[in-house]
């Protein structure tokens, strides 16, 4: 099964990722910046990483259509809009 994990760089996402991999899921990690995502070496070959900024509609096309379920672990720390 394919799982989309948004918020993979956050507190919960970092802890959930290895659990999902250990359970045999194909995990697609949704991150804003691949350069800031540092998963454990032991799982790097077992995951897929895509760049998506959920505040930018043009990046949503990077999300595969064949996702079985998703964890939405994203929140905004900002209260202002530019």
ABEGO torsion letter per residue (X at the ends): XBBBBBGAABAAAAAAAAAAAAAGBBBBBBBABAAABBBBAAAAAABBBBBBBAABAAAAAABBAABABBBBABBBABABBX
